[in-house]
Amino acid sequence: MSSSRVLIYLLRRDLRFADNPILNDVSKTFQQSRHPYTHFLPVYVFAAQQIEVSGFLSSNEQRSPYPEARSDAGGFWRCGPHRAKFLAESVWDLQKNLEAAGSGLVIRVGMLGHVVNALLDGFKDTTEVVGVWMTEEEGVEEKREERDVRSMTEKAGKEFKLWTDEKYYVDEKQVEPLRDTPRRVLPAPPKLPDLPSSIPSQQGPFSIPTSLDTLIAALHKPLVPNLGLENPPKLLSKAHNAHPFQGGENAVHERVSHLITTGSMTTYKDTRNGMIGANFSTKLSAWLALGCITARQVHWYLVDFEEGKTELGKGVHGYGKGENKGTAAVRFELLWRDYFRLATRKFGPRLFRIGGFKDDRSIPWQYPQKNPDAQWRVARFLEGRTGNGFIDASMRELFLTGYTSNRLRQNVASFLAKHMGVDWRIGAEWYESLLVDYDLSSNWG
């Protein structure tokens, strides 16, 4: 065995280069005269239980060893085309940032435990693996992944370390005053250790694309046309997309700068309930969900603007004048994301049950699988053909763009559950499939 010692870092929803505790620690450790590893291997896995991976099969004659990644109540693809594209862009963007620091990102397909086991087995005769690190996440499947990876790693006699999730806005005991509690962000690492000279390949029957376009194509390939809808919404020739954004860390920092320099952060309190256009709300949710940016990074952008510490936003109303109602409202909404993550931690599997947090079984829900009339009404709901123009507009926008406004989401959810009386999980699963900014805790909560 060679003298190479590699540390493996499994990424999930921490797809960022700056304000990343693991990358920061690795960079600082590697700059010391003595360090426990010679090489560093960041790995992103397209998890087969959450994303349909049959598009990565090496040939059309092969079959995936995993069940289709479909939802329980509605049978929808769990990750639809809009979010798949945004995710691929975010992964590819991080890969480029890591390469610029002397490292890189290895992409794999499968279950996380299987991938880790294959890497450990592949390195066994050539390279010493000193440990496997990953960031904790809330959620039933997410905790199962962590247990599986821990089991595989410790079974091989290696160190497993689960790092604290740093996407939260506030991680101190004190919440108020909200503006004063977030910790400082971590800088982007200037240099990272090299990738190992030889890396175990992806296990069959899958192959890994070598470009962003082919990666997106592989994710889109299994998704049947129109996602199974008989009468899918059609895109109007003069329609404008309210979420015309690319995934990735670089794109989100450009977006935050745009929001500050256009005054959109200052006016957020007055505009956030709007429904049309790109700037009535921040549209940061998709990047926040994947960890391309942290809530605290957004906070410190606002602090610099409020205190006039940088040139960003100079000349915009509110620059250098302290917190205003717009920036305070942005912070308040970031705190809601913390609340829902903590609710997921508390309630666990109850998040996905028909009775919800309270396990209330008294409501006479209509189940499409058992009721043909409910099945017909759900089909019209998904296609945006209920006859209610307000609801239909939202459902068509969602299908065509992967986005619909926060206020519309609340109205649509209420319409499905309270007016139609249909199993509310149908709506939650459709949102999971189509929303580009899908976040387990925020959306299911």
N, C-alpha and C positions, 0 to 999 in steps of 0.2 A: 504494500500500500504506500502511496506517495505521502509526502508531508503536508499536502493540502488539507486545510480544515475549512469547511463551509458552513455558514449559517443560512438557514432557509427562512424566508419571510413570506407567509401566505397573506395575500391581500384580498379583502372582500369589499367593504364599503368605506375604505380609507384610501381612495384613489387620488392622492395628492403628494406633492413633493415637499412643499413648505408646510410648516406647522404639523409635521408628522413625527411623533415621539420616537418611533422605531428607527426611522431614517436618521433622525437627529442623534440618537444614541449610538448607532452604528458608525456614523461619521466621526463623532467625537472619540469613540473608542479606538477607531482605526488610526487616528492621528497620534495616538500614544506610542511610545517606543515598544511596548509589549502589548499584544492584543491576542484574544483567545481564538481568533479565526483569521485565515488568510484570504478567504473569498466569501462573497455574499451573493445569495440567489433569491431575488424577489420573484414570486410566482403568483399569477392570477389564474384562477380556475373558473371556467364557465360551468357552474354547478348544475348537474343533470336533473336534479329534482326541481329546479326553479326555472331553468331555461332549456328549451328543446334543442338537443345537441345532435340530432340525426343529420343535420346539414354538414357536419364535420366528418361524416363517413368517407373513407378513402375511395369507395366506389359505390355505384348504385345497387350492386348485387349484395352488399353487406347490410346487416341489420344492427341497430343499436342494442347493446346489452341492457339498456335502461328503459323503464316504462316512459311513455310520452309525458312530457311535463305539462299536464293539464290540471285545471282546478277541480275541486271536489264537487261543488254544487252545480256549477254550470258547464263543466267540461271545456272551459276556454283554455287556449294557450296561456300559460302563466306569464310569459313575457312576449308581448306583441311586437310588431315591427318598429314602432316609434321608439319605445324604450330600448329595444335591442340595438338600434342604430346609435342612440345617444350613449349607451353603455360602451359599445365598441369604440366610439370616438374618445371616450374618457380613458379607456384602457390604453389606447394607442397614444394618446397625448402623454400619459404618464410614462409610457415606455420611452418616448423621445426625451423627456426630462431626465429620466434615470440614465439614459445613454450619455447625455451631455455631462453627467457627473462621473462618468467612467464605469457605470454599471449597466443595467439593462433590465428587461422584464421578460420572463418566460411565460408563455400562455399555454394552458393545459385545459383539457375537457374531461369531465367525469364527476364523481363524488369526491369531496375533499379528502376523506380518509383513504380512498383508493389511490388518489394521486400522490399523497404523501408516502404511502406504503411503496408505491412504484419508484419514487425518487430515492427513498432510503435503501431499497433493494438494489437499485441501479448503481448507487454510489458505493455499495458495500465493499467491493474488492479493490476500489481505486482511490476513494476519497473519504476522509473522516467527516461525518456530519456532527457538528458540535451541538446543534439544537434546531428547533422549529419554533418560530414566534408567529403570533397572529394577534389581531385586535379583537376584543370581545364585542359581541353584538347582542341585542335583545331579540327574542323570538324563539319559538319552539324548534324550528328547523336549524336556526343559527346555533342554539345551544347543543343540538345533536351533532352538528358539524364539529363544534369545539370538543365535545366528548370523544368523537371518533378520531380526530387528529391527535388528541392527547393520548388516547389508547395506543394508536399505531406508533407514536413517537416514543413513549415510555416503554412499550414492548420491545423496541429496538435498543433500549438502554440509552436514549438520548434525552436531552433537556427539552421540556415543553414549557413555553412561557406565554401567558395570555395577558396582553397589555390592556390597560384601561382605555375605553373609547373616549377620544378627545373631540368628538363632534358636538358634545353638549355645549350649550352656551354658558351655564353656570355649573361649576363643580365644587364649589365651596359650601359650607354649612349655611352661611348667610346669603340670602337672596336679595334683600333690599339694603341699601339703594342699588337698583339693578345696574346702573351705569358703572358702579365702582367695584363690582365683584369679579368679573371675568379675569382669568390669568393672562399673562402676556403670551403672545404667540411665539412659536419657535421658528428660527430662520431656516431657509432652504439650505441643505447640506452642500458645502462647496465641493466635496470629494467623497466618493464611496469606493469600497473595495471592488476589485474586478469580479466578473462572473467566473465560475469554474471553467477550466479549459475544456472539460468534457462534461456534458450534461445528459443524463438519461433522457431518451426520446419519449414522446407521447406514446402511450400504449395503444395498440390496435383495438378496434378497427378504425380509429380516428386519425386524421392528419390535421396539422395546424396551418392555417393560412399565413401567407408571408407579406400581405399588404392589408391596409385598412379596408379597401374596397372588397377584397375577397373574404375578409373577416365578416363584414356586414352581409355579404351574399350568403355565407354559410349559415348565419343566424336567421336570415330571412327565408332560406330555401324550403324548410319544412312547413312554413306557415301557409296554410291553404289560402287560395285567393278569396279576398273579402271576408276572411276569418269565419267562413261558414254562413254568413248572412245571405238570405235569398234576394233581398232588395237593399243592398248597401247604399249609403249616402253617396252622392256624386259631388265632386269638387266643382264649384262655380268658377267661371273663367276670371272674374274680377275679385275673387275672395282673397283676403289677406290673412296670413297665419299669425296669430298672436304669440306664438312661441317658435320663432324662426332661428333657433340657437343650436350651436354645436356643443357636444359634450367635451369635457376636459377642463383641467385646471387653468390653462392659459385663457380659455374663452370666458370663464367665470370672473377672472380678475378684470378682464376688459369690460364685462358687464357691470361690475360694481363701479368701476371708474366712470362708465357712461351714466349710471344712475345718479352719481354724485354731481357730475359736471352739468347734467341737464336739469338739476333741481328736483329730480324725481324722488330722492330720499326725503327732501324737505317737505314735499307735498303729499307724501305717502298716506298720512292719516286721512286726508280728504279724498284720495282717489282709490284707495285699496279695494273698495267694494265695486269698482267698475267691472265691465265685462268685455269691452272691445278695445283692442290696441295692444301695443307691446310694453307701454310704460306706465299703465295705471297701477300695476303692482310690480314688485321687484323681479319676479320670475326666477328667483334664485333657488327655488325648491328642488329642481332636478339635480343641480350640482350639490346641494346640501345633502340630499338623500344618498348620493354615492360617495360623499366625503371628498369631493373635489375641492371643496372649501369648507372651513369650519365656521360655526356661528360666531366664534370669538374673532376670527379674522374679519368678518363683516363688522363686528362691533368696533374694532380698532381702526378700521377705515373711517367709521363715523366719528370716533373720538378725534382723529387727526383733522377731519373736516370741521367739527364743532369748535376745536381749539385753534384752528388755523395753523397747524404744525407743518403742513406741506402745501405745495402749490395746487394740489388736486382740489378742484372746486372753487378756487379763488375767483371772486367776483359773483359767485352764486349767492342768492339770498340765504342767509343763515350762516355763511362762512365766518368762522372765528367768534361766533356769538353764543356758544354753548349749546346744550341739548335743546331741540325744538320739538314740537308735537309730532312732526313727521319722523324724525330719527328715534324718538321715544317709542313710537308705535312699531317701528321695525324691530326694536329690541323686544317689545312685548310679544310680538308674533314669533320671534326666535325662541322665547321662553316657552311658548306653547308646544314647540317641538320637543323640548325637554320633558314637559309634562306627559306627553303621549308615550315617550320612550319609557318613562318611569312607570306609567300605567301598564305597559306591556310587561315590564319586569315584575310587577305586582300580580297581575291576573293571568299571565301565561296563556295556557290553552283556551281559557274562557273567552279570549279575544275572538276566537273563530267559531264559537258555538252559537246555535240559533238563539239561545236565551241571553247571550251577551254577558257582560260582567256580572249581572245579578242572577244569571241563570233562570230568567223569567220564561216559563213555558206556557203562560196563560194566553198568549196572543195566537189567534187562529190563522197562522201563516198559510198562504197558498204555495204549494210546491209544484213547479212546472213538470217534474218527472211523474207526478201522480195525477195531474189535472190538465187535460187538453186545453181548456179555456185559458188557464193561467199560462200555459206554454205559448199559446197564440199571442196573448197580451205581452208577454216578455219579449217575443220576437219583434213586435211592433215598437216596444220600448227601446230595444237595442238598436233598431234601425232608424230611430228618430221619426216614428210615424204614429205617435199616440193621438195626435190631433191637438195637443197642447203645444202651441208654437214656441213658448218659452222653453219647455222641457226638450222638445224636438231639436231646437237650435243647438242646445248644449250637447245632446247626444251625437248630432252630426259633426259638430266641431271636434268632439272627442275622437270619433272614429277617423276623421280625416287628418287631424293634426297631432293627436296625442295630448291635447291640452284643453282645459275648460276652466273658467274662473272659479275661485274659491266660493263665491256667493252662489254661483250656478250649481256647484257640487252639492251644496247644502240643500238647495231646492230640489234637485234631482233625487237625492237620497230620500228626502221626505216624501216626494211624489211616489217613489217605488214602494217604500215601506208603509207609509200612512194612507195614501190614496189607493194604490193598487193592492196593498196588503200582501205583496209577494215576498217570499224568502229574501230577506235583506242581503244575504250573502251573495246572491246572484249579482247585485249591483257592486258589491265590494270586489268580487272576482273580476268583473268586467273592467272596473277601474284599475285593478292590479295589472290586467293584461294590456290595457291601452294607454294609461297615463305615463307620459315620459318622466314625470316627477314622482312616480309611485314610491311611497315610503311605507313600510310595513306598519309602523306604529301610528303614524298620522292618519293614514287612509283607513285602516281597519278600526282604529280607535274612534 
